[in-house]
Amino acid sequence: MFINRTFTIRVSSSAVNVAGTAFGQQPDQLDASFFDLTVSGSTDPNVPNGLYDAYCLNPFALIRVSPTSYTATGSSGSNVLGWSGAGVADGATSPNLTQAAVDQINWLLAQRYTSDAKFAGQYSYGEVQYAIWKILGYSDAQLAPQVTNGFLTDNARQVVSVSDANQIVSSAQAAIASGQGQLPVDAFFSALIDPDGNIQPLIVQLQSAKIGNFVWLDSDADGIQDAGESGINSVIVELYDANGVKIASTVTGDDFGTAAVENGYYQFAGLRAGDYQVRFIAPTFEFTVKDSTAAGATDSNDSDVNALNGFSDLIRLADRESNQTIDAGLVQRPNAQISGFVYEDVGNDGVRNSEPAIAGVRITLTGTNDLGQSVTATAITNAAGFYAFTGLRPGTYAVTQAQPDGFLDGKDTIGTAGGTAANDTLSGIVLVAGANSQNNNFGEIRPAVVSGFVYEDSNNDGLRAGDTPISGATVTLTGTNDLGQTVTRTATTGTDGSYSFADLRPGSYTVRETQPAGFADGRDTAGSNGAAVTANDEIRVTVGQGQSSTENNFGEVRLGSIAGNVFFDANNDGLRTGDSGIAGVSVTLTGTNDLGAAVNTTVQTDATGAYVFANLRPGTYAVAESQPAAFLDGRDTAGTIGGVSTGSAAANDTITGIVLRSGQASIENNFGEIRPAVVSGFVFEDSNNDGLRTGDTPISGATVTLTGTNDLGQTVTRTATTGADGSYSFADLRPGTYTVRETQPAGFADGKDSAGSNGATVTANDEIRVTVGQGQSSTENNFGEVRLGSIAGNVFFDANNDGLRTGDSGIAGVSVTLTGTNDL
């Protein structure tokens, strides 16, 4: 917590008129700053009476310069808690009051942009003031009116570049974000001054001394910073007070105060006047000669570090002094080393990125040192995959890796000292004194796997779920791996139908199946990782390191068959039990198989009436029978796996929709045939009108019509004309119930009709009803006809009354009446 204490302040600026001087000619009394601030009557030991550089924190609040004095309170300017309650904000803005913003402002004040020689006068105090406002959250649009303000431009004697101001902001942000100990050391390096009366709050710089400069690699070990010798980053630099107490620490890196990117730079800023020491910590280096006496050595380019402990001499800083000569030159330790990594090269590119390390791998060093001695040593990679051989004399060396289990050899990379990379060996590594051959790396790759199944695809859908595996099938893999090598391997499927090609290097491969005996080719299915079916029984796969392409499957189908019978269906029931086959009948198979190929083939029934179509691929088929002579179409029956018997009404003698799956046999696709029925009889002159035609005269040319409905429900109408023997016949009839009707022949009167065999009946005049089954004959369905007769005589005058009309005369006009009963 920060306790506010009071004091009196007076603010002055070179931009205003001061008594005894011309307007605008009062010089800055310290560094060029927005205001010079005089403190008097202070009760705050951290802000003693004196003169300070100051900057405004609110671009919209006012404060009067000398001779006005203010009573003010002060708190630490280094902690955001000390800013609480100060009038940094007004109603027009919402400043960025965060600890990060406070840190950035303290950092830029400590740089002394307006006076440090390294900035070569590039920055004006107006640009520093603008940068402070930007860090606090004010926008360029809000600050635009201030750019030409007389205070900001020192009454137009300096330019305020928004670009320069933004560069300062970016530098401050980068410095604080780096986390490299960039802040001033003292918690009271700066103070927040809050005048009474809602007046402009100020931040003042309480101390401004600096120590810093450069840590570099002294390649020639002469103790002088020569051209081309580079800075070294990440060296720890510590600051101690005169009592040997460490008061700050940083690491070397970029000088964030400049736009350029440097290496090896460090800085302790915001220091009080006093005595200090700097210590450099670089465990992997040794220090070069201190205070070199070589030609060209100066205090600004030599090394100032005690080689034994890394400390500089005591540094006495005056108030506001900047000592930028405390440098440290480093040289490599005299012991050379070879190091590197064993890692999983996920990208298989020989470049070690943030890829998994491989621990526990044995690395063997061999070679000959500068003394002619043979050298052999081993190392085991640690959890980071790192190995190192240290303390080596100059010489020529090789490192060899023992191939780690579970990995295939990847790309090996020669390290920083050069050499030659070969399989698991990096040779020809030439070390000079102190050389560090790094990144002699062994990249390893996980094996790839290509696998799949061979199976009977019972439903021919290309999916193996629920299907039967095929063991003992041969699958061959060919292709080219990432080393350009030709690969050929063969596998045999196991009892579960699986095959696998493991321990593959990355590459592009093709797997081909040898068609298993007893199967026809089915659907092939490409597996994971972008595999593709490229031809029949062929799948192309590309795998990277550690990748698996699974389910590269070959579905196979068994050949099926369609069979049945053509038979004489004696009882016309569609069942062939006890019936006899019909030989020599043509049966045709048509359809489309699973490959989209059209199928059309014909066979003949054998002596038993059986037919079969063998070696059929899955597909949808139909069988059609050619109607055998002397038979009429009977009942057709679809077989054991289904189908549709279309019947004679649609497509006579055809069974359609027979869907075969792998290995199925559709049997009993049967075609029943029936014998034709016959209805016949005679038309005759029944001379004795007894209904029997024995000895009677036939009537030729008479018309007889048959009508009725057959066993298929079809309406039948047929006509016949009697022959010379008076006969008529309706042959090739299907079983059915029929009526035969005679058209009355001219010159005859209707005689007696006689119903024939097989249960025929006379149902009306000139009409006989007949029911016939398959192969039956109803004969002697006869129509007898009679000729018409006459009765005639005379009525006469029987002159001699002898009953004879000879010579007698007739009597006209006499009524004669005929009565009696005819044959009907």
C-alpha positions, 0 to 999 in steps of 0.5 A: 500500500502506498501512503500519500504525503503532501508537498508544494510543487511549481511547474515551469516550461521552456514553452512559456515566457519567464520574467527576464527572458524572451518569450519561449527562450527559457531552457529545459533545466534537466532533460528535455521534458514536458514540464520542469517540476520544483518540489518544496516543503516535501514530507515524502522521503521518496520525493525530496525537495528538488527539481525534476522532469515531469509529464502530464497524464491527462491531455484534457486537464489544465495546470498553470505554470510558474509562478503558481504553486500547488499543494500536492500529494504523491505516491509511487508511480510504479504501481497502479495502486498508487494511481487510484483517485488521481484525475488521470481520466476525464469524461471524454476518455477511458484510459488504460489504467492497468499495471502493464500500462504503468510499467510501459510508462516507467520503462519509457521514462527510464530510457531518457529518449530526449537525452540519451546519446544513442537516440541521436536527438531523434525524439522530442519531449512532445513525442514522449508526452504523446506516447504516454497519452497513447499508452494510457488509452487516448486515441490519435483522434483525441490527441490530434489537437495537441500535436500543434499545441505550443507546450507539446512543440516547445513553442514550435521549436520541435516537431511532434511526429506521431510515427515516432511517438507510436514507435516509442509505444511499440517499444515500451509494449515489447519491452514489458511483454518480453519479461526480461527484467526491463523495468527500473530497479527502484519501486520509487523510480517515479512518482505520481503527483496529484495537485489539489483542486482537480488539477492535471496529474503529473508523473515525475522521474525521480532518478535517471542513472543507467548502467548497461551495454553488451555481451558478445562472442569474442571469436578471436578471444582478443578481448575487443568487440571486433566487427562481425562478432555477434551479441549473445542473447539469454545471458543472465546479468545481475545488478548489486549494490555497494553492499553486495546485495543483488537488487535486479536481474535481467537477460541479454536480448534486444534493445527495445528502445530502438527500432532495430533488433539487436542481440546481447543487449542489456540495461539497468535504468532508473538508478539512483546515484551510488556504487554498483557492480554488475555480474554476468552468468554464462555457464556454457562460456568462459570470459575473455580477457578483462580490460584488453591492452590490444591495439584498438582497445577502449573502455567502450569496446573491451570486456569489463568482467573478472574471468573468475567470478563474472563481476565487473569492478565497482561502478560509481554513478553520479546523479543522472549518469549513463554508463554504457561501457560495462561489457562482457566478452565470452569465449567458448570453453576449450572442451568441444562437444557433439550433441543432438537429438533423436526424435520422431520426425512426424513430417519425415522432412529431417527437420526437428520441430516441436516433435516428440522426443525418443528417450532411451536410445543408445548413441555411440561416439567413435573417432580419433582426436588430435593426439591420434588417440582412438575415442569410443563413448556411448550416451543414452538420450534423455526424456527430451531425446537429447544426447551429448558428448562433452569434453572432447579434444579436437579431432574427427568423430562419428556418432552412430545410433542404435535403431530404437524399437517401434521405429523405422529409420528416418532422415538423419541430419548432420550438425552445425560443424558439418560432416556426412549423414548416412544410415544411422551414422553421422560421420566426418564431424571435425571439431576444433578447440571449443567447437560445439557441434549441435543438432546432429540429429537422428529422425525416426519414423513410426511404421505405417500399416496397410490392412484390410479383409477378404470376405464373402459379401453375401449381400454384395453391398461392399460392406463386410458387416455380418459377412463370412471371412475368407481365409488363405487368400493371397494379397500382394502389396507393391509400390515405392517408399519415401526413399525411392525404393521398390517394395513388394510384399505378400500376405495371406488372410487369416481365419478372420479374413484379415491381412496386414502389411505392417512396418511400412515406410511412408510411400505410395502403394497398391494392394492387389488380391489374387482371386480366391478359388470358388469365388467370383469377384465382388465389390472392393472397398477403399479404406481410410487415409484417402485410399482409392479403388483403381481397378478390379481387385486393386486399391491404391494407398498413400501413407505417411509416417505412423499412419494406418490405412485400414479396411482396404477390403476385397468382397467376393461372391460365390456363384449361384444357380437357377434351376427348375422343371418343365412337367405335365401337370396332370391335375393342373395344380401347379405342383409337380409331385407325381407328374412326369417331366417334359424333355427337350423344352427350351428355357431362356435366362435373361437379366443383369448381374451385379456388374451391370452386364446383361445376361441371355442364355438358353438351355434344354430340359433333360429327359426328366424335364429338369433345367439348370443355369449354373455359375451365375453372379449375383443379379436379378434374373428371369427365366422364360419357357418356350411352350412345348408342342401338344401342350397348353400352358399350365401353372408356373411356380417361382422358386425357393428364393422368390420371384414372380410367376407372371402367368399367361395373362401378362407374360406367359411362361415367364418367372421374373424378379429372381434376385440372387445373392452370393452363392444362392441357388434358386431351385423349383422355378417350374413350368407346369404344362397341361394337355388340351381338352376337346369338345365334339359332336354331330349335327344330323337329320334324325329321320326317326326322331329318336335322338340317336344318329344311328343310320341317320343322315349327317347334315354338313355346313351347320354352324356350332358356337362354343362359349365359356370361361377357361381355368385362367378366367378367360372368356372363350368364344369359338365357331365350327362348321360341320363336315360332310359327316356332320361332325364338328370339333373344338380342340386345344381347349383349356380346362373350363366350362363351356356351352355349345350352341347350334345355329338351326340349319336351313330346311330343318326343324329342331330335333332332339339334342343329345348331351355327350360324354364327361357329364355334358347336359342339354341346358336349352334348345340347341344348347349343351353345357360341357365341363372339361378338365385338362386332356379330357374329351367330351364327344357326341354332343349331338344336335338331331334335326327333322324335316317338316311333313304334310297331311292333305286330302279332298272334300268331294261329292261321292255321287255313287257313295262308294268312298272313291272320288274317281269321277266325282266332283270336289266341294269347295269352301269346306272347313277342315280342322287338323288336331293332334300331338307333335313329337315335341 
